Amino acid sequence: MLEQSNQEESTDQTTPKIEQPARKEMWGYATSAFGIFAIWTLINTFLSYYYTDVAGLAAGAVGTLLLVARLFDGITDLGMGVFIDRTRSKHGSARPWLLWVAVPFGIITVLLFSVPDIGMTGMLVYAYVSYLGFILIYTAVSISYKSLQGFMTASPTSRSVTNTYAGILNFSGALVVTVLSQPLAGVIGWTTTAALYGLIAIVAIIITFRSVKERVGPQSLKADEKVPFILGFKSLLKNKYWVIMTLFSMVLYALVGMSQGSTIYHAQVILENVDVFPILGLATTLPMIIGLFFMIPVVVRIGKRNTALIGLGILITGQIIRFIDPADLTIFLIGTVIVGFGIMAPQAYVYGMINDTIEYGEYKTGIRSAGLINSGVSFGMKVGSGIGLALIGWLLSFGGYVGGQVEQTPLATEMILAINIYIPIFISVILIILLLFYKLDKEHPTIVAELQKRKS
């Protein structure tokens, strides 16, 4: 099935063939996923814990900070999408941004985990300033990286394979962070740990910049013209599948953010042993990586949407197993492994489904705006992630959680169970409902063929 990614796709003899990247280039694109999403996992999994249990900030204040920052993040996403669509350089539209922001991305990551002891107010101000600074730079990195896939090729098969490769390295980065970060920080400190991941991210991003070629440009306008923001935004609202994927991404990343950030609290309070957290991280991410090696034949055969639907059903099954006895490590581990298999598909193929909406939007409106489409959906991801992380802080605060203590109030314990088990089941049902309205997998080949005919 891997060989299919290098075959030319065409629905008839007169339709121009779609230029596709070679497998080496797909892996080159995927390399950044290791570094970028290692940092993303570090933030989602440990920043809340670092703020509450290491720096000593109040859980409620941290929850508000994380939500405010993610809302700001979403707004900056829209602006970044416009910048990408208007960028014209010898390196393309999205690709040069990776070169420009790689080093600042590594530096700001270190500053996040370097909160100075300057009093509670001073530390909170520092946290706001450093986190908002991180948001600006992360936006530039993530939106350019996600948009780059839309500029590489219009082939849905190539995008599926590229997403699989990226997913493997994405989850590998998450595995390294979740398993090694806590014990590593215990030896060298959180600041040095963040510096190590920052360096890895810089190298990975530069490799992608040097490996990838942009083939698909903003062809709805001339090369020296730029899509006006209002025109581009109106085209988004006419793209029903973009709207669906924006909502889906918002809800999905609320689930991801909540799951990543709450597990360490479950280990510390419910399982009464924070040292088992790396094992829980391994149980979540290793099944993702193993599963992706077998996913290409499945996703090519049944499509990205159906693959994601099956994954969500598996995820719910895993959560139900966790519910049987949340305080039993063995049962919780079994459920966690199944949850890992389940979340793999929607998280790995969401970007492919997003980029497929680019052609649908161009087909409907005549405007191709890969940057704005990806930034708009990313806005939903950031808002959703912010809500998920904020809920952790707010619900812990509501339950009377006290950072650094194993013994917590019964209500705090119940809130930890809610954010780890009950709420994720409810969110997964919402995700399934949204995906049932997404039918672009079947329509996309015909749309691409029609667009190719228009340009021939």
ABEGO torsion letter per residue (X at the ends): XAAAAABBBBABAABBBBBBBBAAAAAAAAAAAAAAAAAAAAAAAAAAAAAAAAAGBBAAAAAAAAAAAAAAAAAAAAAAAAAAAABBBAAEAAAAAAAAAAAAAAAAAAAAAABBBAEAAAAAAAAAAAAAAAAAAAAAAAAAAAAAAAAABABAAAAAAAAAAAAAAAAAAAAAAAAAAAAAAAAAEAAAAAAAAAAAAAAAAAAAAAABBBABBBAABBAABBBBAAAAAAAAAABAAAAAAAAAAAAAAAAAAAAAAAAAAAAAAAAGBAAAAAAAAAAAAAAAAAAAAAAAAAAAAAEAAAAAAAAAAAAAAAAAAAAABAABAAAAAAAAAAAAAAAAAAAAAAAAAAAAAAAAAAAAAGBBBAAAAAAAAAAAAAAAAAAAAAAAAAAAAAAGBBBGBABBBAAAAAAAAAAAAAAAAAAAAAAAAAAAABAAAAAAAAAAAAAAAAAX
